[in-house]
């Protein structure tokens, strides 16, 4: 039994030695092959660069640390300017859209009044737009009977549709046109059929007037203003400047 074990142990030791020698030979062979390959690669690269010296700087050129920092600084500055002006631009755009919305609302009331939109079966009803410099974040379309002594918004039941001024926008002031006089409180613009004549009521009192200019502003961009001009002839316009206001 001991002899058999000794024989096996001898065979294992001999096999291990042969394997180790074989592995050493393989390692040396691979090392020589790899060295040859890399040496050949280096030779080819040197020959290539010597042959193409003109394009060599282009291949190895790149950014220095200073150039990279300058580029990052320029990009950061431009991004800051864009982000800083985005809020102002957005507010200005919203203010412009609001001015056109108000003008379209006045035109809608004119269409209702001249087109004889029925109100509870009555086709003599007039329609108007109510502005208020005190409650200056809303305005509405309302209806009024032609027999009324004052074509003004006096009763909440007259309301047809309410509009809210969002995003910090508000009605800053209202002026009469020719002569240019400020109006405090509320102003109503009313239309009746058949003529596109406009009736203006100031504080509940209807009177003759050449028209009004509604100035709207934004709390986010106080230097931005838009004007909605409503004339007694029925003309409605929107502009960034107003003839009624001094420049």
Secondary structure, DSSP 8 states (H G I E B T S, - for coil): -HHHHHHHHHHHHHHHHHHHHHHHHHHHHHHHHHHHHHHHHHHHHHHHHHHTHHHHHHHH----HHHHHHHHHHHHHHHHHHHHHHHHHHHHHHHHHHHHHHHHHHHHHHHHHHTT--BTTBSSEEEEEEEESSSTTEEEEEEEETT-SS-S---GGGEEEEEE--TTEEEEEEEETTTTEEE-SEEEEEE-SSS--EEEEETTEEE--SEEEEEEEETTEEEEEEEEEEETTS-EEEESS-TTS--
